[in-house]
């Protein structure tokens, strides 16, 4: 199996050998069969990688998965997982939500259509996606819906794990992929969270025209501005790989020591849990660099880095799938996928085979008509350029994390000292009531009203945190949360707070 996949690494690919430079500015031709093989490889690779890492997702937080811990696999493993645990594929069916918008409304559909589609979908969401969903449903649209001032999860991994399809839509057209990331990704992310999707999309896009993995990583990183946390982290992964080329665990330890502190996601602050896009993108790169083009080893390393260990091997395996094509993926990994190829993913109308065909058709619609002829995909390879600089939570740092366990039906006061605060919690049922209640809450800072908001009990439309506010005057403050429509069967439960102040 390993020989089959490594053999593909030595094939000439559209005039670019394994050690050749990426042909920027040159016209590249992919025949229909090669293009189809690469698209299919990307989607199957992503699905296989997601399934492989599924059993370990967020079970190893701040720690790697030892080599002697087995990760299950058998011929029907994908089929059994797909039927028994369809929610595992949230990173895939979110991709498909957006892809379906492009199929219906065109590849340049406005951001509002993408935002509306996932905000009104029936599936569960978390972190930046759910915070953005709440914002959109309550009148705060993109790009504010993803901005850190209104979305405490702006740096989280959300659109990074959903941006695979963008890179696959733009073979060699990395600048076009970046523009799509800007339009869609700011619905739920900002700063390093947005950079994650830009970087992953660039890896996919350039994988169509290059099989040199270290070169691919270096060139995709050119899309990220220097001086950002994301650029610094991935640069260090590259540097540690060069220093310890045979020891991925040493690379992992060095990256963790220098870059593992999350300052955004309230759950991740001062905690082993890290859903930050930056650190998880680092694990994708560790898998790619140390996997050396071997499909199984790449997935395994990306998984054993821990944290979001289904999404990271999904991206790494998807990138290899585009690079080498579906036919080069060893059969042991494809057997189960063949059994689900015609079953639609949860919450979508698209199966693996249908999404492959939709992706193929959209590529031909995306490229200028003058570049399409005789069933061949003809395009000029675009050179990556750094996108604009933006950083979340700039100028502030966590100074306190306090457990509250504060339940109330009318009002509560929280004293703190800093210039920013996030209150984690939710509306809870105290009896046998249904999910129809929506708490109407007023927030006052030092007695002055700063916000009125809704808090649904319903999990799909819930507010991810009770309250967040950033960058007011430093000092001692009192936050008052007042329920305007109290009900005896429901209570607000504030679990903990994270307080920030100036750096």
Number of C-alpha atoms within 10 A of each C-alpha: 14 14 10 15 20 17 13 20 22 14 14 14 20 16 14 17 17 19 13 13 14 24 18 15 12 11 14 20 19 19 14 13 10 19 20 20 19 29 28 26 26 32 28 28 30 30 26 24 29 30 24 26 26 23 16 17 18 18 15 18 19 16 16 18 20 11 10 6 8 8 15 10 13 11 15 17 17 25 19 15 18 22 13 10 13 14 17 20 22 20 23 23 23 27 19 22 19 22 23 21 17 19 14 9 12 14 19 12 17 15 18 15 15 20 23 14 16 20 22 13 16 11 15 13 22 14 23 29 27 24 26 35 31 24 23 23 15 14 9 15 21 21 19 19 29 31 23 25 17 18 28 28 33 35 34 30 30 29 31 31 27 24 30 28 26 29 31 30 29 28 31 31 23 28 21 19 25 26 15 23 25 19 17 25 29 24 29 33 37 29 25 26 30 32 36 33 30 32 29 28 31 34 31 33 33 30 29 29 28 27 28 22 24 17 17 22 22 14 19 24 24 17 22 26 18 14 10 15 18 27 20 16 20 26 17 18 21 20 13 20 21 13 12 14 14 11 12 20 17 15 24 19 16 15 20 16 10 11 17 22 17 24 23 24 21 23 20 19 18 16 13 17 22 27 23 27 27 27 27 26 28 26 28 27 28 26 29 28 24 23 20 15 24 24 29 20 17 24 30 21 28 34 33 25 29 26 28 29 31 30 34 33 36 32 35 33 35 33 32 32 28 32 30 29 25 24 16 23 25 17 14 13 23 19 16 21 23 15 15 19 17 13 16 16 23 20 16 13 14 22 18 20 17 15 23 20 15 17 24 19 14 17 18 19 14 14 19 11 10 8 14 15 10 7 11 16 19 20 21 17 23 20 18 20 16 15 16 10 13 13 19 20 19 13 11 18 19 21 15 16 17 12 11 15 13 15 18 17 19 16 16 15 15 15 11 19 16 23 21 25 24 21 23 22 21 21 25 18 17 11 9 8 12 11 14 9 19 18 22 15 22 18 22 17 18 14 11 10 13 12 14 14 16 16 21 20 22 15 15 18 22 21 25 25 20 23 22 20 20 19 17 12 12 13 11 11 17 14 21 19 24 21 23 14 12 19 15 11 14 23 21 26 19 23 17 17 25 25 23 26 21 15 9
